[in-house]
Amino acid sequence: MLRGIFRLGVAGCLASCASVAAAAPAARTIDKADTLLLILGAALVLFMTLPGLALFYGGLVRAKNFLSVLMHCFGLAALASILWFLFVYSLAFRGDNPFIGDLSAIGLNGLSAIREGLTVPENVFALYQMTFAIITPALIVGAFPERVRFGWLMLFSALWLVLVYAPAAHWLWDNGWLAQWGARDFAGGIVVHTTAGIAALVMAIMIGPRKGFPNSMIPPHSPAMTMIGAGMLWVGWFGFNGGSALVADGAAGSAIIATHLAASSAALTWAAAEHLKIGKPTSIGVVTGAVAGLATITPAAGYVSPTGAVIIGILGSLVCFAAVLGVKHRWKVDDSLDVFAVHGVGGMLGSILLAVFASETLGGTGLGTGLSVGSQLLVQAEAVLIVALWSAVATLIVARAAALLLPMRVNAEQEHDGLDLSLHGERAYEFD
């Protein structure tokens, strides 16, 4: 009798404890697979800048300016990293203010054991996001190579990271006001490509064209090097888009598949467009097409089906192809390496197309809560417009401010001699 009562009591106690445990929220723990995804993603995204973007851009300029482009990318990688460590991470990803973060993580101090809402340490999250802050100002370099001073570029980029990149990242990726509206940006179509593309257009107009543009051809010195750099960018983009899933599961796999298919379809489309336009596909054209597809799929990679990714790649290639011709031949703007026409236009286009191809009807993951295709389209367009305007105005102010302290453009003699020798005292190539 007593034994039976004891057993019933123990059973009741265990049942009660189990129900309490079930009702309590599960404590978040670090997931090793998710953590590894972001660590590898950080390595791949840094690889996109060094050496991917450096070689991609470097091959497109004349030999006498090759080292200067490598210096720009290398210097910006170091500069952005130090600023990120000091306070830019905190401005982008800390605090509850919908417009800008706080300074609670200066020097990367006070980071949480686990990033809120994720299953990775916050220092790993900060590392991963740092590589995005590195490549974004480096993209802008392609708008004005062969004619700007290194010191001015460093100062401009430092100010730009604080006044343009950090707010945009906070608005869309840290539950800022645009994210609260329902705007989406999976991996940087707005935060990275729109901000950099618009800044590139503003700066190309402000600085002015290279000597000889547009009346004489300024051919790339090494298309082979550009193809190698583009291949590195393509591989690195797996970390750029796949890592942005922030979890090592099917979502990351879907983003990588979408990324690869969009780049493939865009490269082939650009080659076909070149064949129709000039009678032959070129190596520079096919890699530019691939990058256009990568930029266009970036904001939508985690939300669309493989079929949607192929279509986005084709559309991105066609629209960016037209934009390249328009900027250089109609507008007469020397956006030297097509930063606005490819990254800016591609990023903005992909951010808009997201609203269509993310719908479940077309095989996507679904739209924002309570949003239809039309309302999501409106939100995306508003977010693109707001960030584009912010980038344009802030870039203009930052560039002028930096020019008050340091000269922006080299003189005619330095431009003629090439920046490698005139600014850095070196040559990329020595011939007997």
C-alpha positions in Angstrom: 0.0 0.0 0.0 2.7 2.5 1.0 4.9 1.4 -1.9 2.0 2.0 -4.3 1.4 5.5 -2.9 5.2 6.3 -3.1 5.3 5.2 -6.8 2.3 7.3 -7.7 3.9 10.3 -5.9 7.1 9.9 -7.8 5.3 9.4 -11.1 3.3 12.5 -10.5 6.3 14.5 -9.6 8.2 13.4 -12.7 5.2 14.2 -14.9 4.9 17.7 -13.3 8.6 18.4 -13.8 8.3 17.2 -17.4 5.4 19.5 -18.1 7.2 22.5 -16.6 10.3 21.7 -18.7 8.2 21.5 -21.8 6.6 24.8 -21.1 9.9 26.6 -20.5 11.7 27.9 -23.5 14.7 25.9 -24.6 18.0 27.5 -23.8 19.9 28.6 -26.9 23.2 26.8 -27.4 26.0 27.2 -29.9 25.5 25.1 -33.0 28.9 24.0 -34.3 27.7 23.5 -37.8 26.2 27.0 -38.0 29.4 28.4 -36.5 31.6 26.7 -39.0 29.4 27.9 -41.8 30.0 31.5 -40.8 33.7 31.0 -40.2 34.2 29.4 -43.7 31.8 32.1 -45.1 34.0 34.8 -43.7 37.1 33.3 -45.3 35.3 33.0 -48.7 34.0 36.6 -48.6 37.5 37.9 -47.7 38.8 35.8 -50.6 36.4 37.7 -52.8 38.2 41.0 -52.1 41.7 39.6 -51.6 42.7 38.4 -54.2 39.4 38.0 -56.2 38.2 41.6 -56.7 41.8 42.9 -56.8 42.7 40.7 -59.7 39.3 41.2 -61.4 39.7 45.0 -61.3 43.5 44.9 -61.8 43.2 43.0 -65.1 40.8 45.6 -66.4 43.1 48.6 -66.0 46.3 49.5 -67.8 49.5 47.9 -66.7 50.9 51.1 -65.3 48.0 51.2 -62.8 47.8 47.6 -61.9 49.6 47.9 -58.5 47.5 50.9 -57.5 44.3 48.8 -57.8 45.8 46.1 -55.7 46.9 48.7 -53.1 43.3 50.1 -53.0 41.8 46.7 -52.3 44.5 45.7 -49.8 44.5 49.0 -48.0 40.7 49.1 -47.8 40.6 45.5 -46.3 42.9 46.6 -43.5 41.2 50.0 -43.0 37.6 48.5 -42.9 38.7 45.8 -40.5 40.2 48.3 -37.9 37.2 50.5 -38.1 34.8 47.5 -37.8 36.8 46.5 -34.6 36.7 50.0 -33.2 33.1 51.0 -33.5 31.4 50.4 -36.9 30.2 46.9 -35.9 28.5 48.4 -32.9 26.8 51.1 -35.1 25.6 48.5 -37.5 24.5 45.6 -35.3 23.9 46.8 -31.7 21.1 48.7 -30.0 17.3 49.0 -30.4 17.2 52.3 -32.2 15.7 51.7 -35.6 18.0 54.2 -37.4 21.5 53.6 -36.0 23.2 51.3 -33.5 24.8 52.3 -30.3 28.4 52.1 -29.1 28.0 49.3 -26.6 30.5 47.1 -28.4 33.4 49.5 -29.0 36.6 47.5 -29.6 34.4 44.4 -29.9 34.1 44.4 -26.1 31.0 43.0 -24.4 30.0 40.6 -27.2 27.5 38.0 -26.2 28.4 34.3 -25.9 25.6 33.7 -28.5 24.4 36.3 -31.0 20.7 37.1 -30.2 18.3 35.1 -32.4 21.1 32.9 -33.7 23.1 29.8 -32.6 26.6 31.2 -33.2 28.9 33.2 -31.0 28.6 36.9 -31.5 32.3 37.2 -32.3 31.9 34.8 -35.2 28.9 36.8 -36.4 30.9 40.0 -36.2 33.8 38.4 -38.1 31.5 37.3 -40.9 29.8 40.7 -41.2 33.2 42.4 -41.2 34.1 40.8 -44.5 31.0 42.5 -46.1 32.1 45.8 -44.7 35.5 45.2 -46.4 34.2 44.3 -49.9 31.6 47.1 -50.1 33.9 50.1 -50.3 36.3 48.1 -52.4 33.6 47.7 -55.0 33.5 51.5 -55.4 37.1 51.5 -56.4 36.2 50.2 -59.8 34.4 53.5 -60.7 37.5 55.7 -60.6 40.8 53.7 -61.0 43.9 55.3 -62.6 43.1 58.8 -61.4 42.6 59.1 -57.6 45.1 59.6 -54.8 45.5 56.8 -52.3 45.3 59.0 -49.2 42.1 60.6 -50.3 40.6 57.2 -51.1 41.4 55.9 -47.6 39.8 58.9 -45.9 36.8 58.9 -48.1 36.2 55.2 -47.5 36.5 55.5 -43.7 33.9 58.3 -43.7 31.7 56.4 -46.1 31.7 53.2 -44.0 30.4 55.2 -41.0 27.8 57.4 -42.8 26.5 55.0 -45.5 27.3 51.4 -44.9 26.7 51.2 -41.1 23.2 52.8 -41.3 22.1 50.7 -44.3 23.2 47.5 -42.6 21.4 48.5 -39.4 18.2 49.4 -41.3 17.9 46.1 -43.1 19.9 43.5 -41.2 19.5 44.5 -37.5 15.7 44.9 -37.4 16.0 48.6 -38.3 13.2 50.7 -39.7 13.2 49.3 -43.2 13.2 45.7 -41.9 10.3 46.6 -39.7 8.5 47.8 -42.8 8.9 44.3 -44.3 11.8 45.1 -46.7 14.1 42.1 -47.4 17.7 41.8 -48.4 19.1 38.3 -48.1 22.8 39.0 -48.7 23.3 42.6 -49.7 21.5 43.6 -52.9 20.6 46.9 -51.1 23.1 47.1 -48.2 26.1 46.2 -50.4 25.4 46.6 -54.1 22.9 49.5 -54.1 25.0 51.6 -51.7 28.3 50.9 -53.6 26.7 51.2 -57.1 25.1 54.6 -56.4 28.3 55.8 -54.7 30.3 54.7 -57.7 28.1 56.6 -60.1 28.3 59.8 -58.0 32.1 59.5 -57.7 32.6 58.8 -61.4 30.7 62.0 -62.3 32.4 64.0 -59.6 36.0 62.9 -60.4 35.6 63.1 -64.1 36.8 60.7 -66.9 40.2 59.4 -67.6 42.2 61.2 -70.2 41.0 60.1 -73.6 37.6 58.9 -72.5 35.3 58.4 -74.5 37.0 59.2 -77.7 39.8 56.5 -77.5 39.7 53.0 -76.3 41.3 52.2 -72.9 41.8 48.4 -73.2 42.4 46.1 -70.2 46.0 45.0 -69.8 45.2 41.4 -68.9 41.8 39.8 -69.6 43.2 36.5 -68.4 43.8 38.0 -65.0 40.3 39.4 -64.9 38.9 36.0 -65.7 40.9 34.5 -62.9 39.6 37.1 -60.5 36.1 36.6 -61.7 36.4 32.9 -61.0 37.5 33.7 -57.4 34.6 36.0 -57.0 32.2 33.3 -58.2 33.6 30.8 -55.7 33.6 33.3 -52.9 30.0 34.2 -53.6 29.0 30.9 -52.2 30.1 32.2 -48.8 28.6 35.6 -49.5 25.1 34.2 -50.2 25.2 30.8 -48.6 26.6 32.1 -45.3 23.9 34.7 -45.2 21.4 32.0 -44.4 23.2 32.0 -41.0 22.3 28.4 -40.4 23.9 25.3 -41.9 20.8 23.6 -43.3 18.8 23.4 -46.5 18.4 27.2 -46.6 22.1 27.7 -47.1 22.1 25.0 -49.8 19.2 26.6 -51.6 21.0 30.0 -51.5 24.2 28.5 -53.0 22.3 26.6 -55.7 20.4 29.8 -56.6 23.7 31.8 -56.7 25.4 29.3 -59.0 22.5 29.0 -61.4 22.0 32.8 -61.7 25.7 33.3 -62.4 25.6 30.5 -65.1 22.5 31.8 -66.9 23.7 35.4 -66.7 27.2 34.5 -68.2 25.6 32.7 -71.1 23.1 35.4 -71.7 25.8 38.1 -71.8 27.8 36.1 -74.2 24.8 35.7 -76.5 24.0 39.4 -76.3 27.6 40.2 -77.2 27.5 37.9 -80.1 24.4 39.7 -81.4 25.9 43.1 -80.7 29.5 42.8 -81.9 29.6 39.4 -83.6 31.6 37.5 -81.0 31.5 36.7 -77.3 34.5 38.1 -75.3 36.2 36.8 -72.1 35.5 40.2 -70.4 31.9 40.0 -71.4 31.3 36.5 -70.1 32.8 37.2 -66.7 31.0 40.6 -66.5 27.8 38.7 -67.2 28.5 36.2 -64.4 29.1 39.0 -61.9 25.9 40.7 -63.1 24.0 37.5 -62.3 25.7 37.2 -58.9 24.9 40.8 -58.0 21.3 40.4 -59.1 20.6 37.2 -57.2 22.3 38.4 -54.0 19.2 40.0 -52.4 16.9 37.1 -53.3 19.2 34.0 -53.1 17.6 32.5 -50.0 14.0 33.2 -51.1 13.7 31.9 -54.6 13.5 28.6 -56.4 16.2 27.3 -58.8 13.9 28.2 -61.7 13.5 31.7 -60.3 17.2 32.0 -59.9 17.8 31.2 -63.6 15.2 33.7 -64.7 16.7 36.4 -62.4 20.2 35.7 -63.8 18.9 36.1 -67.4 17.1 39.3 -66.6 20.0 40.7 -64.6 22.4 40.0 -67.5 20.2 41.7 -70.1 19.4 44.8 -68.0 23.0 45.2 -66.8 24.3 44.8 -70.4 22.0 47.6 -71.5 23.1 49.7 -68.5 26.8 49.3 -69.4 26.1 50.7 -72.9 23.9 53.4 -71.5 26.2 54.7 -68.9 29.3 54.9 -71.1 27.9 55.7 -74.5 24.8 57.7 -73.8 25.5 59.3 -70.5 29.3 59.6 -71.3 30.2 58.7 -67.7 33.5 57.0 -67.1 32.3 54.4 -64.6 35.5 52.7 -65.6 34.9 49.1 -64.5 31.0 49.3 -64.6 30.4 49.3 -60.9 27.1 51.1 -61.1 25.9 49.4 -64.3 26.6 45.9 -63.0 26.6 46.0 -59.2 24.3 48.9 -58.6 21.7 48.1 -61.3 22.0 44.4 -60.6 21.5 44.8 -56.9 18.5 47.1 -57.3 16.9 44.9 -59.9 17.3 41.8 -57.8 15.8 43.5 -54.8 12.7 44.4 -56.8 12.5 40.9 -58.5 12.6 39.3 -55.0 9.0 40.4 -54.5 7.9 38.4 -57.5 10.0 35.2 -57.3 9.9 34.8 -53.5 6.1 34.1 -53.8 5.1 30.6 -53.0 3.2 30.5 -56.3 6.5 30.7 -58.2 8.2 28.2 -55.9 9.7 30.7 -53.4 9.8 30.6 -49.7 6.9 33.1 -49.3 6.6 36.8 -48.8 6.6 38.9 -45.6 3.8 38.4 -43.1 0.6 39.9 -44.5 2.2 41.1 -47.7 1.1 40.3 -51.2 3.3 40.4 -54.3 2.1 44.0 -54.9 2.7 45.2 -51.4 6.1 43.5 -51.1 7.0 45.0 -54.4 6.2 48.5 -53.1 8.1 47.9 -49.9 11.2 46.7 -51.9 11.0 49.6 -54.2 10.8 52.1 -51.4 13.7 50.5 -49.6 15.8 50.6 -52.7 14.9 54.2 -53.4 15.6 55.4 -49.8 19.0 53.7 -49.6 20.0 54.9 -53.0 19.1 58.5 -52.2 20.9 58.2 -48.8 24.0 56.8 -50.5 24.0 59.5 -53.2 23.7 62.4 -50.8 26.0 61.1 -48.1 28.6 60.1 -50.7 28.6 63.6 -52.2 29.1 65.1 -48.7 31.8 62.6 -47.7 33.7 63.0 -50.9 33.7 66.8 -50.6 34.7 66.7 -47.0 37.6 64.3 -47.7 38.8 66.6 -50.5 39.0 69.5 -48.1 41.8 67.7 -46.3 43.4 65.7 -49.1 43.6 66.1 -52.9 41.1 63.9 -54.7 42.6 63.5 -58.1 46.2 63.1 -59.4 47.6 65.7 -61.7 47.9 65.2 -65.5 51.6 64.2 -65.3 50.9 61.6 -62.6 48.0 60.2 -64.6 50.1 60.0 -67.7 53.0 58.2 -65.9 50.6 55.8 -64.1 49.7 55.6 -60.5 52.0 52.6 -59.8 55.2 54.7 -60.3 53.9 58.2 -59.5 52.2 57.4 -56.2 53.8 54.1 -55.0 57.3 54.2 -56.7 56.9 50.7 -58.1 56.1 48.9 -61.3 54.0 45.7 -61.6 56.1 44.5 -64.5 59.8 44.9 -65.4 60.8 44.2 -68.9 64.4 43.9 -70.1 
